[in-house]
Amino acid sequence: MRRLEYEFQVTNPAIPCRTEMHRESRLHTEWRAAFGPFTLSPSERLLERDGVPVRLGGRALDILVVLVESAGETIGKKELIARVWPGMVVEEGSLRFHMVAVRKALGDVGGGTRYIVNTANKGYTFIGRVERQELAAQIRPASPNIVKPLPALATAILGRDEEVRALVGNLLQRRFVSVVGAGGIGKTTVAIAATQMAAMHFDGDVHFVDLSATSGAGLIRATVASAVGLQNRLDDLSALEAHLSDRKSLIILDCCEHVIGEAAELAEVVVRGCPQVHVLATSREPLLAHGEFVYRLQPLRFPPDGEGTTAASALAYPAVKLFVERAAANGSGFELKDSDAPLASQLCRELEGIALAIELAAGRIEALGLKAITSHFDASIRLMWHGRRTAVPRHQTLNATLDWSFNLLNDDEKQLLRRLSVFAGTFSLDAAIAVCCSDCDRTVGIELIASLVSKSLVTVDAGGPALRYSMLDTTKSYSRKKLSDLEEEADVCQRFAMYFDAWAQQWLTQNLEREALNVMRTELPNLRAALELHFRDGGRTAGAVRLAAALCPLLLQLSQVNECARWARAALLQLPPSLLGSHVEVQLQGALGQSLIYSTGNRGGDAARAFTRALEVAEHLGDVRSTLHLLNGYVVLLHREGKYTDALATARKAESLLPGLDDPELQATVNSLLGMALQLVGKLNEAHRHWEDCISYGAGASSFSTSTLGFDFHILALCGLARGLWLTGHYSKARAIAGETMEKARDSGHAVTYCIALIWAGSVFVWGRDVNRLHDIVEEVERVAKCHSLIPYLNVVSITRGQILIARGRVNEGIERIKSAVEVLHDCRYELVTSLSLVIVARGLSAMSLHAAALGMCDEVEQLIRTEGDFLRMPELFAARGHCLAAAGRPDEAEKSYLEAIGLARSQGAKSGEVRAAVSLAQHLIGVDRTEDAHRILQPYLIDAGDEVSQDLVLARSLLV
């Protein structure tokens, strides 16, 4: 919302200006006009088309009334503004905005009938033929001749249309409304906009009273009495009540928080004794007066994390729109580009939609630029940014705004506000009392928190199962500075760290069901802050290490893999001798290995060393359960390193440990990973049995744990099932399960699980060459991986994009993209897609007639597969080699390679691979005039397929025509 720039119009009531005389004539004369299919009735505030009301805003309707009333005459823009916005300062942009609405309502756009013309440098003329009917005169009593200093908005209000309409509705219905909110949020702006919209209901008898510079009950009464035209007994409430008793008036009491009691008393008297007077107040806390309706004003909407990444999407949020508009107005020529949109969205998030803060930031654009403002200034610096010189003192800086609120608190409230600043995120009532109110009674502490909520210094979120409290970042930074200036900071920080240490040990060592996980997620910022305090204080190292060990599984649950690795490393570096070789070390080493898999891969062998050490300690301790968990994680690492034979052997070892444990979830986890290990070495039928066992367990379980592996093993099993169905020729069922699996993974809210589903279940759409679906999958993987810094997945995306480029004929570009991504993945020791990627490169090299290079690449891939064991991909390699040999002019060798592909796929039970190789062989045979042989090869596959549909089957059927 824009900051206010307003002026007061003070006129001599004895000498009415032209505008006032015109308003008087309109007030005393009734008429109706007809033009075309339209009827306009000013007294009824109604425009109709063929008897049907036309929706038109109040200002737009006023413009139309003035133009129709003066049909045929050219009304200058300044005069039109004066007649529509009497007593206000309004820019021409507002006039143009409402004129567009008028023309749209009349259909006066797009070449239709024209009613209004704009004469350059002169004004507007209504040129339609008007039939005017004068109605019986209705003389209305004029309002008292008083000064009405209603402030005007010099700029358009942004993003508050809904709030303004709601405020007007409540004001007209309830009579006494208070707009309540934090400092700088835009209460006065919204109140003025609502007043302008509601003014027509009070025939101009509207009075804006700024109380910011007023104090004392007598002075407040006198200020209000003077504003409404009372000439004597200005401090007598009974005289004010008598003066207003018969009037239909609107009184705005702006900035009441520092005179809250006196304002409440005055408002009560007026509302109770003057049945047609309405009161609109603005304050940082409710007046708590009889009859008051509190309207809490929320911050401007800003893009949530991950949104607002393009200029168009960012500008859909009022906070960003305000920032851009104010930055441009400061003379910087700023325009929001797509490249700047993420920074602007981030800034508005950090400023939490506070209008004043956004305007102050926009004022720094010309001197510092958007990147510097976003990257180099924290909340403590932003508190000191200066705004307009003409702004009221409390709005010239955020610090001044907070000073105004802070100085209105009593000593106990000030102390509590300072102490609450230690919380890094939202906090519970119990946490606030334990940390900040240790020296007072619990009941007193609760009342103090309620008071700070009432004063808009602490916010409350009632959306969850329990109330959560928070402070705006600027308020928190301001209060933390106050706390650091006093000697109590160390004690408060110690109580904070100790509280969350105990809390974490109670909660984080339990099995994390979904509901409990949501509780963990809300406390995560505070847990981080507690860890920082623990590690900063060298005397509590053991406590810090234990807290990190308890927290890391939660971070894996939340896909916070970089942070998990950070805390695990920090704890292991400071591991005290007493915890060396303990279960705590097992937890930390396992978490480090698991988190590195998804963040940086096994670069430098760090992840492998972490798993090896964790397994060594767990086996020494005789901890079978931990050993099993670690073996599961090690299987994932081995797959990512491209060691498929070793991964299967490790999964078999994990399976051998299961009989000694009564743990269905661990059984399901092993089945899921064993199924994937078996599938990748080409044992499809055995893999299918393990996935069915895992999915059978999942069907009866209420939730699925991702704490040990960093992903949902049940989703992985569904991915494997979808892939297995496609490979065995059940195409329609495979597509359905793949789609459902990706949806389930998305709904889980777990980033790593979602990426796994998109890539692994998405294989079905890769094999099916569904380009549109594949494009959507790639975009989604890239979005999620960027958001959570999942580096390996970003390079998998790059490989898929390269594959798409090759398919579209941009072969060289596609090959280079794939090679570059494979090199990065190789550096991360992520080889899971290497053989598949190099097969694609081989086909691309063949398309470029680089036959020797293509065949050399095929030989390299074959050696890689035979060494590491991903035999599932061997049929595709043999088919690709056949393609390369045929292109190189070696038809007999090509046919032999195709037949090898068919035979190997058949031995694996991979029907889809068999069909694809057969189609390629058939195309080759047709190319060398052996059509009959081609038909003989394809016919059995088409009979066996029945009603199933795939790109290969479609191509096969076309070859038989």
MOLINWO-V431484 format. One record per backbone hydrogen bond with DSSP energy under -1.0 kcal/mol. NH is the residue of the N-H (numbers start at 1). CO is the residue of the C=O. Records with the same first field share a line. If there is no record, write none. Layout:
# MOLINWO-V431484
NH->CO  CO
This chain:
# MOLINWO-V431484
15->12
21->17
22->18
23->19
24->20
25->21
26->22
27->23
28->24
32->133
33->40
34->131
35->38
38->35
39->48
40->33
41->46
46->41
48->39
49->52
50->37
52->49
54->47
61->57
62->58
63->59
64->60
65->61
66->62
67->63
68->64
69->65
70->66
71->68
72->126
73->70
75->124
80->76
81->77
82->78
83->79
84->80
85->81
88->85
96->92
97->93
98->94
99->95
100->96
101->97
102->98
103->99
104->100
105->101
106->102
108->103
117->125
119->123
122->119
123->119
124->75
125->117
127->115
131->34
133->32
135->30
146->144
150->148
164->160
165->161
166->162
167->163
168->164
169->165
170->166
171->167
172->168
173->169
174->170
175->171
177->279
178->293
179->281
180->295
181->283
185->182
190->186
191->187
192->188
193->189
194->190
195->191
196->192
197->193
198->194
199->195
201->198
202->199
204->199
205->202
206->204
207->250
209->252
211->254
214->211
220->216
221->217
222->218
223->219
224->220
225->221
226->222
227->223
228->224
229->226
230->225
236->233
240->236
241->237
242->238
243->239
244->240
247->244
250->205
251->278
252->207
253->280
254->209
256->282
259->256
263->259
264->260
265->261
266->262
267->263
268->264
269->265
270->266
271->267
272->268
273->269
274->270
277->274
278->249
279->175
280->251
281->177
282->253
283->179
292->289
293->176
295->178
297->180
300->353
307->304
314->310
315->311
317->314
319->301
321->317
322->318
323->319
324->320
325->321
326->322
327->323
328->324
329->325
331->328
341->337
344->340
345->341
346->342
347->343
348->344
349->345
350->346
351->347
352->349
353->348
354->351
356->184
358->354
359->355
360->356
361->357
362->358
363->359
364->361
365->362
368->364
369->365
373->369
374->370
375->371
376->372
382->378
383->379
384->381
385->382
387->396
395->392
396->393
399->383
401->397
402->398
403->399
404->400
405->401
406->402
407->403
408->405
409->406
414->410
415->411
416->412
417->413
418->414
419->415
420->416
421->418
422->419
423->420
427->469
432->428
433->429
434->430
435->431
436->432
437->433
440->437
445->441
446->442
447->443
448->444
449->445
450->446
451->447
452->448
453->449
454->450
455->451
456->453
457->452
458->452
459->470
461->468
468->461
469->427
470->459
476->472
477->473
478->474
479->475
480->476
481->477
482->478
483->479
484->480
485->481
486->483
492->488
493->489
494->490
495->491
496->492
497->493
498->494
499->495
500->496
501->497
502->498
503->499
504->500
505->501
506->502
507->503
508->504
510->507
513->511
517->513
518->514
519->515
520->516
521->517
522->518
523->519
527->523
528->524
529->525
530->526
531->527
532->528
533->529
534->530
535->531
536->532
537->533
540->537
544->540
545->541
546->542
547->543
548->544
549->545
550->546
551->547
552->548
555->551
556->552
557->553
558->554
559->556
560->555
561->559
564->560
565->561
566->562
567->563
568->564
569->565
570->566
571->567
572->568
573->569
574->570
575->572
579->576
582->579
586->582
587->583
588->584
589->585
590->586
591->587
592->588
593->589
594->590
595->591
596->592
597->593
599->595
601->596
602->828
605->602
606->603
609->605
610->606
611->607
612->608
613->609
614->610
615->611
616->612
617->613
618->614
619->615
620->616
621->617
623->618
624->622
627->623
628->624
629->625
630->626
631->627
632->628
633->629
634->630
635->631
636->632
637->633
638->634
639->635
640->636
641->637
642->639
643->638
644->642
645->868
647->643
648->644
649->645
650->646
651->647
652->648
653->649
654->650
655->651
656->652
657->654
658->655
661->658
667->663
668->664
669->665
670->666
671->667
672->668
673->669
674->670
675->671
676->672
677->673
678->674
679->675
680->676
682->679
683->678
684->682
687->683
688->684
689->685
690->686
691->687
692->688
693->689
694->690
695->691
696->692
697->693
698->694
699->695
700->697
710->706
716->712
717->713
718->714
719->715
720->716
721->717
722->718
723->719
724->720
725->721
726->722
727->723
728->724
729->726
730->725
731->729
734->730
735->731
736->732
737->733
738->734
739->735
740->736
741->737
742->738
743->739
744->740
745->741
746->742
747->743
748->744
749->746
754->750
755->751
756->752
757->753
758->754
759->755
760->756
761->757
762->757
764->761
766->762
767->763
768->764
769->766
770->765
771->769
774->770
775->771
776->772
777->773
778->774
779->775
780->776
781->777
782->778
783->779
784->780
785->781
786->782
787->783
788->784
790->785
791->789
794->790
795->791
796->792
797->793
798->794
799->795
800->796
801->797
802->798
803->799
804->800
805->801
806->802
807->803
808->804
809->806
810->805
811->809
814->810
815->811
816->812
817->813
818->814
819->815
820->816
821->817
822->818
823->819
824->820
825->821
826->822
827->823
828->824
829->826
830->825
831->640
834->831
837->833
838->834
839->835
840->836
841->837
842->838
843->839
844->840
845->841
846->842
847->843
848->844
849->846
850->845
851->849
854->850
855->851
856->852
857->853
858->854
859->855
860->856
861->857
862->858
863->859
864->860
865->861
866->862
867->863
868->864
869->865
871->869
872->680
873->870
874->871
877->873
878->874
879->875
880->876
881->877
882->878
883->879
884->880
885->881
886->882
887->883
888->884
889->886
890->885
894->890
895->891
896->892
897->893
898->894
899->895
900->896
901->897
902->898
903->899
904->900
905->901
906->902
907->903
908->904
910->905
911->909
912->727
914->910
915->911
916->912
917->913
918->914
919->915
920->916
921->917
922->918
923->919
924->920
925->921
926->922
927->923
929->926
930->925
934->930
935->931
936->932
937->933
938->934
939->935
942->938
943->939
944->940
945->941
946->942
948->945
954->950
955->951
956->952
957->953
958->954
959->955
